[in-house]
């Protein structure tokens, strides 16, 4: 079995991380892989933006079969600028044989219904990011990852489209975490059986550990950053339904604190600024409106402004100079400088514990995994666990909530998170600082792998339909599925080389017609 080349995009609110990686066969070691055999890719263009960081050194992703070959982190600016850089990256490193699969994990709300060709791979109109509403993320990137195949009939050439899969930037890592957990469990069972044959005492200890480390059919992944998103796996499948989960917007209970002047009192904070338009409950007393980095920073700013006002009145100090100082502190990302005992972390933990209780009571998920920049504050985990137990008030008499070991197994960090306290913590275990590894990126690669698995399960050689290569319907003539469409050689070359300059007109209009 040969290694296969994957293209992956993790589209986030602050950056798009574009990656090319190998999917290594189980019996192939990293030392046997040669990146030179993958493509004759040119070196990075000198015209690449200095604000984008890139890496081209081969790097294994811990606990996976993925090996990163090329990667670039692109700041999220305007849709045209951001996607043009993504397109350039994949065209720049494109191998002659093309990419085998594409995985796209992007912020939402996102069209994830593969049968709805009008919205699949598009940011939906309800997005709080106005300039990204109705933007087609998938089409330009898929076109950039396509290649020209000379095996068409007659004198024509045909376009080879890789199989692909799209999901949110929280459902995708949820799938990755789910796969990792069960694979780890299977290996533990195998090791336990081997131990049983050698030492019954050790076998009993391992058996007790496996009571908590069990095979699961459900998992929730929660990212806590500038926004808060929830990805759900239920019955081994990501939850879509009408759209996809938006658990970051569920309401929370107020944090009961006796000191009304404390920063932790929720009564004095009216919700974050993103809640003014198209946000459930107007962002007031919601998970994202209270515990996201945007909300925490705005709450801290409001508290400091109140303190400055009191100081100004008592000391007759110019208020303008004080607000300027606060702006500078804000620019330095003040949250990371707060001590662990700052009361704002109690707000964050209480809010996220509310979310954990809601997920446990409504979906009965068997594990909750956290990621995102805010969760690098590792003291939050124990605070969330204890507050979750308090809020449940003994209602769920399960080991996951009644014991410290159970809580640690139920609520924890992503295995790919920085500062993870799980085994094989974070990006360690073999990964260096050359590439950016995150749960979202691993999730995007898992999407590409799943697209390949779906293609192989149907026996299809080339993708011909938007249904991630799983359909052979000849009646669907979607633009994305015209794998057998003949195009002249010259027009093909122009399309691939110049696409990043010509797709922008239709990008924001959202009027691409899929036949």
N, C-alpha and C positions, 0 to 999 in steps of 0.2 A: 504494500500500500504506500503510495507516494504522499509526500507532504503537499498540502494545498494552501494556496495563497488567499488570505482574507483581507478585505478592506473594511474598516470600522470607523464610525463617527460617533463620538459622544458630544452631543450638542447641549451645552449648558448656558446659563444666563450670563456668565462671565467669560467663558471661552468655549471654543469648539476644538476638541482634541481629535485629530485625524491620525489614523494608524494603519500601517500595513504589517501583517503578521503571518507567520506560518502556523498552520494547524498540524502539529507533529503526530505521526502515527504512534501508537503506544509502544511499539518495539523499536523506535528510532530515538537515539540519544541526541542531545543538542550538538555534541562534538562531530556528529556525522553529517550535519547539515552545512551546506555551503551557500551563502547568500549570493555569491557571484553567479551561481547557476540559475538564479531566479529571474534576473533581468539585466539588461545592459542599461540601467537607469543612469541618466546624467547626474552629475553632482548638483547640489542645491543651487538654485538660481541666485545670482547676486542681487537680483531685483526683489528678492523676498523681503517682506517687511521686517524691520529690525525689532518690532514689537512682538513678533512671533518667535517662539523658541522651538527648536527642532533637534531631533536626535536620529542618528543613522546607525548606531552600534547595536548589534544583535543582543537581545536580552530576553531571558525567560521570565514569564509571569508565574510567580509561585502558585502551587496547587492547581495548575492548569496544564493543558497541552499546547499553549500558545507561546510563540516566540516572536517578539517584536523585531521587525526589520527596519522600518522607518516610522518616525512619528513627528508631528508638529502640533504645537498648541497655538491656536489662533484666537486673539481677543474677539469677543462678541461685540461687534459694532453695529453697522447697518446690515440688513440682509444681503444687499448687493455686494458689499465689500467682503463680508464674512464668507459667503458661499463662493464667491469668485476665488478666494484663497484656498478654500477646500478643493474646488475643482482643479486648480493649478497643482496642488499637492499630488492628487491621484494621477493626473496626466503626466506630471514630471517623473514619477516613479513607475509608470505603467510598464509591465513586462509585455513582451511580444505576444505571449499566449493569453494575456488578459488575467483579470482576477477571477477566482473561482466563486466567491460569494461576498456579499455586502451586508453588514449589519449596521443599522441606524438606530441609535438611542438618543432621543431628543426631549427637551423640555416641552411641556404641554401648556394648555390642552392641545392634543395632537390627534390627527386622524389615524386610527389604528385598525379600522375595519378594512381588511384586505379586499373585501367584496365591494366596497364603495370607492370606485375609482376617482370620484370627484374630490374626496377628502383624504385618501390614504397618503400618508407622508407629508401632509400639510399642517401647519399651525392653524388651529381653528379660530373662528372669529371672536370667541369669547376671551382670548388671551389678554391679560393686562398689559402686555407689551404691544402697544398700538402699531408700531411700524412692522411688527412681525405677523400681524393678523393676516390669515389667508395666504401666507408665503409657502410656496411649494419647496420643501427641503429635499425631498427624495429625488425628483426628476433630474436636476442638474448634476447631483452627485452620482446618480446611477448612470447617466450618460457619460460622465467622466471616467467611470469605471468600466465602461463597455469597450470592446475591442473590435477590430475588423478581421473577419474570417474570410479567407479566400476560397472557401469550399462551396460557395454558392453555385447555383446552376447557371449554365451559359457563361457569358462574359462578365457577369455582375459580381459584386462583393456583397457579403451579408454582415450584419451587425451582430456580434455575440454579446448578449446581455447576461451578466452574472445573476445567479439566483440571489434573492435578497429578503430581508425581513425587517420590519419596522416596529418599534414599541417605544414607550416612554422611557425617560432616563431614570425611572424608579422601578418600573416593571422589569426592565432588562437586568439590572443588578439583582433584583429579587430572584430572577431565574438562575443567575450565576450563583448566588448564595445557596439557593435551594439545591442546586446540582452539587455544590461543594459539600454541603452538610450530609447529604445521603451517600455520596461517594466516600466521605470520611467514615461514615457509619459502617458501610460495607467492609472497608478495610479494617476497622476495629473488630468487627465480627470475625473476619478471617483470622486476625491476629489472636483473638480470644480463643478460637477453636484450636489454633496451633498450640497455644499455651496450655489448653486443657489436656492435650496429649502428653505434655511434659511435666506440668506442675499443677495439681488440683488446687492448692492454696492460692496461687496467683490467679488461677482461673476464676475462683470465687470473687476475688477483688475486681477483676475485669468485668465479670458478670454484673456486679453491683453498679459499676460505672455505666454499663450499657443500658441500665434501666432508665437513666436520664438521657443518654445519648442514643436516641432511637430513630428509626426511620420515620420520616414525616411526609405528610401529603399537603401541607400548607405552610406558608411563611409570609411575613410582612417585612418589607424593606422600607425604612424611613430615612430620607435624607434631610438634613437640617443645615441650611446655608442661607443665602439671601432669601430664598423661599423654603417651604417645607412640602415635600411630596411623599406619597405613600404608594408603593408597589405591592401588589397582592398576588400570591400564588395560592390557589384553592383547588383541591383535587388534582394536583400535579400540573395545573394549567394557569397561565396568567389571566387575571380577571379583566375582561373588557366590558361586556354587556352593552349598555347604551353608548358608552364612550370608553372610559377607564377610570379607576378610582381617583378621587381628588380629596384624600383624607386630610390634607393640610388645612382645609377650610372648615372642619367640624368645630362646633363650639366647645368651650371648656367651662368648668366651674371656677368661680372666683377663688383666689388664694386667700384664706383667712389669716390675717395677721393683725395683732392688736394695735400696732403702731401706725396710725393713719398718716404720719409724716414720712414713713419709710419708703424708700424707692421701690420696695417689693409690693406695696399696696397697689392693686390693680385699679382701684377706683379713680386714681388721678390720671390714668393713661387711656386715651380714647381710641386706641387702635393705631396701627401703622398707616403711613401715608398711602400705601398701595391699595388701601381699602376704599378709596374714594370712588372708584369706578369699577364695575363688573367684578366685585368681590363679595362672596356670600357674607351676610351679616355686617357688611361694610368693614370687614376686617376687625370688628370689635369682639374681644373675648373669644377669638378663634386661635387654633394652634399656630398657624402662620402669622397671624396678626399679633401674637404675643411672644413667641419663642424664636422666630427667625432672626438672623443677624441684623436685618433691617429694623425689625421691631425692637430688638434689644438695644440697638444703638440709638434709635429715636427716643426710646424711653429714658435712656441714660442722658441723652442730650436735654430732654425736657426737664429732668430732675436737676441737672447742673444749671440750666437756665433759671429755674426757680431759686436755687441756692444763690446764684449770682445776683438775682434781683433782690433777695433779702440782704445780701452783703452790700449791694450798691446803695440801697436805701439807708442802711445803718452807717455806712462809711462814706457816702457821697462820692462813689467811684463812677467814672464814666462807663456806662453800660455797653457802648459800642466796642471799646477795647476788650471787654470781657468776652463778648460774643465772638470777636475775631480769634481770640485765644482758643475758644471752644472749637471753632471751625478747623484750626490747625490740628487740634487733638483728634478731631473726627477724621481728618485726612490720614492720620497715622494709624488708623484702624485700632481705635482705643480699646475694643473689647479684649484683644489679646494681652493687654497690659494689666487687666484687672486681676486682683488676687483671687485665689480659689475660694476664699471665705466671703467674697463680695455677695451681698444679698440678691443681686440680679440673677445669679446662678440658681437660686432657689425658685425664682419665677420660672426659669427655663425648665428645670426639672419637674416642677409641679405641672406645667403645661404638657410636657411630653409624657408624663405619667398618665394624665387624662387621656391622651391619645392611645396609650398602651391599654388602658382599661376599656376604652371604646372598641378597640380592635379585638381584644379578648372576648368581650361580651357579644359583639355583633358577628364576628367572622370565625371565632374559636380557633384562630391560627395557633400553630404549635411552636412557633418561634418568631421573635421580633428582632430584627437586625437594624442597627443604626449606622449611618454614614454622614458625610458632609463636614464642612469646615468647623462648624460650631462644636461638633462632637469630638474634635481634637482636645477639648477640655475634658479629660478623662474622668475627673471627679464627678461628672454628671451621671455616669452610669450607676453608681451606688445610690445616688440621690433619687434617680428615676425608679430604681428597683424598690427602694423602701417606700417611696410615695405611692407607687402602684399598689403595693401590698396594703397600705393604709386606706387608699381609696376603695379598694375592693371590700374592705371591712369583713373579711372572712367568708364572703359569699361563695367564692370558688375554692372549695376544699381540695385543692390539688397540690401535688408536690412542687409543681412549678412556682406556686405562690406561697407555700407554707415553709419552705426551707431556703436557706441562703444559697445552697448549691443549686436548687431548682430555679431560683430567680436569676442566678448568674447564667444558667443554661438557656433560660427563656428570653432574657433581654441582654443583648450584648453588641459589641462592635462588629463591623464587617471584617472578614479575614484579610481584606485588602486595604483597610483603612489605616492611615497614619496614626500611630499610637495605639493600635489595637492591643487589647490585653488577652486575646485568644491565642491558642497555639499557632505558631507560624505567623507571628504578629506582623501586621501591616504589610509593607513592601519589602520586608526582610526575607530571609530564607533563600538568598541567592540573587535578589534583584538589587541592582546598583542604582545610582542616582541619575543614570543616563536617560531614562524614559519616565514619563508620568504614568503611574499605575493607580487606578482608582476603581471602585466598584462599578461605576458607570461605564468605564472603558472595557472592563472585563465583560460586563453585560452586553455591550455592543458586539464584542467578539463572539459571545455565546449565541447571539441572534444570528450571526453569519454561520456559525456551526450548525445551528438548528435548521437554517435554510438549506444547507447542504444535505443534512440528514433527511429532510422532507423530500428533496430531489432524488436522493438515492433510494428512498423507500418506494417511490413511484416508478423508478427505472428510467426517468427522463434524462436525456443526455444534455439538452440545452433548455433553459427556461423559455417558456412561450406565453406565459400568462402572469398577471399581477399576483396570482395566488401563490407567491413564493415558490414557484416552480412545481407546484403540486397538481396542476391541471393541464390537460392536453387538449382542451377545447379549441377547435379551429374556428369557432364562430366569434371569439373575442379578438378584436383587432386593436386593443389598447396600444397606444404609442410605445409604452414600456415593454410590451410583449412581442414586438415584431422582430423576433429573432431571425426569421427567414425573409425579411423584407430586403429586396435587392436595392442597392444604392451604388452609384458609380464610385470608382476608386478616388477620383479627385474630390468629389463632394464629401466622401467619408473623411479624408484627411483634413479638409477644411473644417468639418464639424468638430473633430477631436482637438485640433490645434487651436481653433479660434472660439471654441464654445464659451469659454469664460468671459469673452468680451461681448457675446451677442445674446446670452440668455437673460440678461438683466431686465430687458424691457417687459417681458412677460412675468417676471418673478414676483413683483409686487402687485400686479394686477390680479393675480390669482385666477386668470381666465384661460389657462391652458385647457384645451379641449381633449378629453380622452375618449376616443371613439369606442 
